[in-house]
Amino acid sequence: MEFRRLGRSGLNISEISYGNWLTHGSQVEEDQAQACIKAALDAGITTFDTADVYANTAAESVLGRGLKGQRRESLEIFTKVFWPTGPKGPNDKGLSRKHIIESANASLKRLGTDYVDLYQAHRFDRTVPLEETMQAFADLVRQGKALYIGVSEWNAEQISRGAALARELKIPFVSNQPQYSMLWRVIESQVVPASEREGLSQIVWSPVAQGVLTGKYKVGQPLPAGSRATDENGGANMVKRFLDEKTLAAVAKLEPLAAEAGLSMAQLAVAWVLQNPNVASAIIGASRPEQVYDNVKAAGVKLEPELLTAIDEALGDVVVADPALTVSP
């Protein structure tokens, strides 16, 4: 495993991090989830990402049980706040001070830890003054409940505004967590430059585009049984955007490129996002331990310029790059 600094902070995180968005507590049984966490640890992953909303809080509990007994100081545990949880009352969502403080305390209990290494705003909240949000995060940092602060899916302007307040409050605002893959590049033109200016790294999710970049979805063939695209509760709506015939035909052109590089399709996809110097880590998910062992082999891989050019030529105009698609509710 290779490690990278998170933003301008002193925190090192593993290039491959383990996330449990659509699996633990919902799609995957407890024993299998624990086997995947063990595989991640065995493979050298030290960085684990979750959120209170995943499986309506169950994912945090599963992760907490999976990491129990590990040396806490050897791990980086990340979680998030924004989406509704619990009974979903009027204050059970968003980035108000009340919801942030209460959610943080509940997450710590579920994770079985006194602090998280990174606490993230899961989206931007236009209904709450940003000053209130950042002050709540600052209080958590000063209480020792969060060591660093990050965000997810904020656009360039929102990142810059948050960074300005973080400087005033003297708290470490270090990361953004966006969707990013060969097919989904909306952060490249605006979010990445803003993040570089403000000292933030990207911790990217869906580097294999919901599984499409593994090559398992084929033009003219039925969706694989048990795949994410067949599970209406497990991300089918998100993967549909990549399942048109033109996109799948373009992805098929990547197979010989991966083979020539000595990589699986998944390894090529994960390695590709790690070529971006502003990316600190790529989040992988898994329903089986062997998926973890396959994906971690992308750590430390250097893709030659000729291969990167060939990837761009293969994908052509199926790549989505419009920065306006970074949108919070």
C-alpha positions as CSV (number, residue, x, y, z in Angstrom):
1,M,0.0,0.0,0.0
2,E,1.1,3.5,-0.8
3,F,0.2,6.6,1.3
4,R,-0.5,10.2,0.4
5,R,-0.9,13.4,2.4
6,L,-4.5,14.7,2.8
7,G,-4.5,18.3,1.6
8,R,-2.0,20.6,3.2
9,S,-2.4,18.6,6.5
10,G,0.1,16.3,8.0
11,L,-2.3,13.3,7.8
12,N,-1.3,10.4,5.7
13,I,-4.0,8.2,4.3
14,S,-3.9,5.0,2.2
15,E,-4.1,5.5,-1.6
16,I,-6.9,3.0,-1.6
17,S,-9.6,3.5,1.1
18,Y,-12.4,1.2,2.0
19,G,-16.0,2.5,1.9
20,N,-19.3,0.8,2.8
21,W,-21.9,3.0,1.1
22,L,-24.1,0.4,-0.7
23,T,-23.1,-2.8,1.0
24,H,-22.8,-3.0,4.8
25,G,-26.0,-3.2,6.6
26,S,-28.1,-3.5,3.4
27,Q,-26.8,-5.5,0.4
28,V,-24.2,-7.7,2.3
29,E,-24.8,-10.0,5.3
30,E,-22.8,-9.3,8.4
31,D,-20.3,-12.1,8.0
32,Q,-19.5,-11.2,4.5
33,A,-19.1,-7.5,5.4
34,Q,-16.7,-8.4,8.2
35,A,-14.7,-10.6,5.8
36,C,-14.4,-7.6,3.5
37,I,-13.2,-5.3,6.3
38,K,-10.7,-8.0,7.3
39,A,-9.5,-8.2,3.7
40,A,-9.0,-4.5,3.6
41,L,-6.9,-4.5,6.7
42,D,-4.9,-7.5,5.5
43,A,-4.2,-5.6,2.2
44,G,-2.8,-2.6,4.0
45,I,-5.7,-0.3,3.9
46,T,-5.8,2.0,6.9
47,T,-8.4,4.5,5.7
48,F,-12.1,3.6,6.2
49,D,-15.0,5.8,5.0
50,T,-18.7,5.6,5.9
51,A,-21.6,7.9,6.7
52,D,-24.5,8.1,9.1
53,V,-27.0,7.8,6.3
54,Y,-25.6,4.6,4.8
55,A,-28.2,1.8,5.5
56,N,-29.8,4.4,7.8
57,T,-27.0,4.3,10.3
58,A,-26.4,0.5,10.1
59,A,-23.2,0.8,8.0
60,E,-21.4,2.8,10.7
61,S,-22.3,0.1,13.3
62,V,-21.0,-2.7,11.0
63,L,-17.8,-0.8,10.4
64,G,-17.4,-0.2,14.1
65,R,-17.7,-3.9,14.9
66,G,-15.3,-4.7,12.1
67,L,-12.6,-2.4,13.4
68,K,-13.0,-3.4,17.0
69,G,-9.8,-4.6,18.5
70,Q,-7.6,-2.8,16.0
71,R,-5.1,-0.2,17.2
72,R,-7.1,3.0,16.8
73,E,-4.0,5.1,16.2
74,S,-3.2,3.0,13.1
75,L,-6.5,3.7,11.4
76,E,-8.1,6.8,9.7
77,I,-11.9,6.6,10.2
78,F,-14.1,9.0,8.2
79,T,-17.8,9.7,8.4
80,K,-20.3,12.3,7.2
81,V,-23.4,14.3,8.1
82,F,-26.2,15.9,6.1
83,W,-28.8,13.4,4.9
84,P,-31.9,12.5,7.1
85,T,-31.5,9.7,9.6
86,G,-33.6,8.3,12.4
87,P,-37.3,9.3,12.5
88,K,-36.5,12.0,9.9
89,G,-38.0,14.9,11.8
90,P,-37.5,18.6,10.9
91,N,-34.0,18.7,12.6
92,D,-32.8,15.3,11.5
93,K,-31.1,16.5,8.4
94,G,-28.9,19.3,6.9
95,L,-26.0,21.2,8.4
96,S,-27.5,23.1,11.2
97,R,-25.5,23.2,14.4
98,K,-28.1,21.0,16.2
99,H,-28.0,18.3,13.5
100,I,-24.2,18.3,13.2
101,I,-23.5,18.1,16.9
102,E,-26.1,15.4,17.6
103,S,-25.1,13.4,14.5
104,A,-21.4,13.5,15.4
105,N,-22.1,12.1,18.9
106,A,-24.4,9.4,17.5
107,S,-21.8,8.4,14.8
108,L,-19.0,8.1,17.5
109,K,-21.2,5.7,19.5
110,R,-21.9,3.5,16.5
111,L,-18.3,3.5,15.4
112,G,-17.1,2.7,18.9
113,T,-14.5,5.5,18.9
114,D,-13.9,8.7,20.8
115,Y,-13.1,10.6,17.6
116,V,-13.1,10.5,13.8
117,D,-10.1,11.5,11.8
118,L,-12.2,13.3,9.2
119,Y,-15.8,14.5,9.6
120,Q,-17.4,15.6,6.3
121,A,-20.4,17.6,5.2
122,H,-22.1,15.1,3.0
123,R,-23.5,17.9,0.7
124,F,-23.8,21.7,0.8
125,D,-26.8,23.1,2.7
126,R,-28.2,26.2,1.2
127,T,-30.8,26.6,3.9
128,V,-28.3,27.1,6.8
129,P,-25.8,30.0,7.1
130,L,-22.3,28.6,6.2
131,E,-21.0,30.4,9.3
132,E,-23.2,28.3,11.5
133,T,-22.1,25.1,9.8
134,M,-18.4,25.8,10.0
135,Q,-18.6,27.0,13.6
136,A,-20.2,23.7,14.6
137,F,-17.4,21.8,12.8
138,A,-14.9,24.0,14.6
139,D,-16.4,23.2,18.0
140,L,-16.1,19.4,17.2
141,V,-12.4,19.9,16.3
142,R,-11.7,21.8,19.5
143,Q,-13.6,19.1,21.6
144,G,-11.3,16.5,20.0
145,K,-14.2,14.6,18.4
146,A,-13.0,15.3,14.8
147,L,-9.3,15.9,13.9
148,Y,-10.0,17.3,10.4
149,I,-12.9,18.6,8.4
150,G,-13.9,17.8,4.9
151,V,-16.9,18.0,2.5
152,S,-18.5,15.9,-0.2
153,E,-19.7,17.1,-3.6
154,W,-19.2,20.8,-3.0
155,N,-18.6,22.9,-6.0
156,A,-15.7,25.3,-6.5
157,E,-17.4,28.4,-5.1
158,Q,-18.6,26.5,-2.0
159,I,-15.2,25.0,-1.3
160,S,-13.6,28.5,-1.5
161,R,-16.2,30.0,0.9
162,G,-15.8,27.1,3.3
163,A,-12.0,27.4,3.2
164,A,-12.1,31.2,4.0
165,L,-14.2,30.5,7.1
166,A,-12.0,27.6,8.1
167,R,-9.0,29.9,8.0
168,E,-10.8,32.4,10.2
169,L,-11.7,29.7,12.7
170,K,-8.3,28.1,12.5
171,I,-9.5,24.6,11.8
172,P,-8.0,22.1,9.3
173,F,-10.3,22.0,6.3
174,V,-8.5,19.4,4.1
175,S,-10.7,17.4,1.7
176,N,-13.6,17.1,-0.8
177,Q,-15.2,13.7,-1.6
178,P,-16.6,13.8,-5.1
179,Q,-17.6,11.2,-7.7
180,Y,-14.7,10.7,-10.1
181,S,-13.8,8.2,-12.7
182,M,-12.7,7.9,-16.3
183,L,-16.3,8.4,-17.3
184,W,-17.3,11.1,-14.8
185,R,-14.8,14.0,-14.8
186,V,-16.9,16.9,-13.7
187,I,-14.4,18.0,-11.0
188,E,-11.5,18.5,-13.3
189,S,-12.1,22.1,-14.6
190,Q,-13.2,23.9,-11.5
191,V,-13.3,21.8,-8.3
192,V,-9.7,20.5,-8.6
193,P,-8.1,24.0,-9.2
194,A,-10.1,25.5,-6.3
195,S,-9.1,22.7,-4.1
196,E,-5.5,23.0,-5.0
197,R,-5.6,26.8,-4.2
198,E,-7.3,26.1,-0.8
199,G,-5.2,23.2,0.2
200,L,-7.7,20.4,-0.2
201,S,-7.3,16.9,-1.7
202,Q,-10.0,14.8,-3.3
203,I,-11.1,11.5,-1.8
204,V,-13.0,10.1,-4.7
205,W,-15.9,7.7,-4.8
206,S,-17.1,5.4,-7.5
207,P,-13.7,5.2,-9.3
208,V,-15.1,2.2,-11.3
209,A,-18.3,4.0,-12.2
210,Q,-20.6,1.8,-10.2
211,G,-18.9,-1.3,-11.7
212,V,-19.3,-0.3,-15.3
213,L,-15.5,0.1,-15.7
214,T,-14.9,-3.5,-14.6
215,G,-16.3,-4.5,-18.0
216,K,-19.0,-6.7,-16.6
217,Y,-21.8,-4.9,-18.4
218,K,-21.8,-5.8,-22.1
219,V,-23.6,-4.4,-25.1
220,G,-26.6,-6.5,-26.1
221,Q,-26.3,-8.8,-23.1
222,P,-28.6,-9.1,-20.0
223,L,-27.5,-7.4,-16.8
224,P,-25.5,-9.8,-14.7
225,A,-27.6,-11.4,-12.0
226,G,-27.0,-9.9,-8.6
227,S,-25.2,-6.8,-10.1
228,R,-25.8,-3.3,-8.8
229,A,-27.7,-2.5,-11.9
230,T,-30.4,-5.0,-11.0
231,D,-30.8,-3.8,-7.4
232,E,-33.3,-0.9,-7.2
233,N,-32.3,-0.4,-3.5
234,G,-28.6,-0.7,-4.1
235,G,-27.7,2.0,-6.7
236,A,-29.5,0.9,-9.9
237,N,-30.6,4.4,-10.6
238,M,-27.1,5.7,-10.4
239,V,-25.5,3.1,-12.7
240,K,-28.2,3.5,-15.3
241,R,-26.5,6.7,-16.6
242,F,-23.6,4.6,-17.8
243,L,-25.5,1.7,-19.4
244,D,-26.3,3.1,-22.8
245,E,-25.0,1.2,-25.8
246,K,-22.5,3.9,-26.8
247,T,-20.9,4.1,-23.3
248,L,-20.6,0.3,-23.0
249,A,-19.1,0.0,-26.4
250,A,-16.5,2.6,-25.5
251,V,-15.7,0.9,-22.2
252,A,-15.2,-2.4,-24.1
253,K,-12.3,-0.7,-25.9
254,L,-10.5,-0.4,-22.6
255,E,-10.2,-4.2,-22.2
256,P,-7.1,-4.6,-24.5
257,L,-5.5,-1.5,-23.0
258,A,-5.8,-3.0,-19.5
259,A,-4.5,-6.4,-20.6
260,E,-1.5,-4.8,-22.3
261,A,-0.8,-2.9,-19.0
262,G,-1.0,-6.1,-17.1
263,L,-4.0,-4.8,-15.1
264,S,-7.6,-5.9,-14.6
265,M,-10.2,-3.5,-15.7
266,A,-11.0,-2.5,-12.1
267,Q,-7.3,-2.0,-11.4
268,L,-6.9,0.2,-14.5
269,A,-9.9,2.3,-13.4
270,V,-8.7,2.8,-9.8
271,A,-5.1,3.5,-11.0
272,W,-6.5,6.1,-13.5
273,V,-8.0,8.3,-10.8
274,L,-4.8,8.1,-8.7
275,Q,-2.9,9.6,-11.6
276,N,-4.5,12.9,-10.7
277,P,-2.1,14.5,-8.2
278,N,-5.0,16.2,-6.3
279,V,-6.5,12.8,-5.5
280,A,-5.3,11.5,-2.2
281,S,-7.3,8.3,-2.1
282,A,-9.8,6.2,-4.2
283,I,-12.6,4.7,-2.2
284,I,-13.4,1.1,-3.1
285,G,-16.4,-0.9,-2.0
286,A,-16.8,-4.7,-2.0
287,S,-19.3,-7.4,-1.5
288,R,-16.6,-10.1,-1.6
289,P,-13.0,-10.1,-0.2
290,E,-11.5,-11.0,-3.5
291,Q,-12.7,-7.7,-4.9
292,V,-10.7,-5.9,-2.2
293,Y,-7.6,-7.9,-3.0
294,D,-8.0,-7.1,-6.8
295,N,-8.5,-3.4,-6.4
296,V,-5.7,-2.7,-4.0
297,K,-3.2,-3.8,-6.6
298,A,-3.9,-0.4,-8.2
299,A,-1.9,1.3,-5.4
300,G,1.4,2.7,-6.6
301,V,0.7,1.9,-10.3
302,K,2.1,4.5,-12.8
303,L,0.2,4.8,-16.1
304,E,2.3,5.9,-19.0
305,P,1.2,9.0,-20.9
306,E,0.6,6.9,-24.0
307,L,-1.8,4.8,-22.1
308,L,-3.7,7.8,-20.7
309,T,-4.0,9.2,-24.3
310,A,-5.3,5.8,-25.5
311,I,-7.9,5.8,-22.7
312,D,-9.1,9.2,-23.7
313,E,-9.3,8.2,-27.4
314,A,-11.2,5.0,-26.5
315,L,-13.8,6.8,-24.4
316,G,-14.2,9.8,-26.7
317,D,-17.3,11.8,-26.1
318,V,-19.0,9.5,-23.6
319,V,-17.0,11.2,-20.9
320,V,-19.1,13.6,-18.7
321,A,-17.2,16.7,-17.8
322,D,-19.7,19.5,-17.2
323,P,-18.8,21.2,-13.9
324,A,-22.5,22.3,-13.4
325,L,-23.3,18.6,-12.6
326,T,-21.7,19.0,-9.1
327,V,-25.0,19.9,-7.5
328,S,-26.3,19.7,-3.9
329,P,-30.0,19.6,-3.1
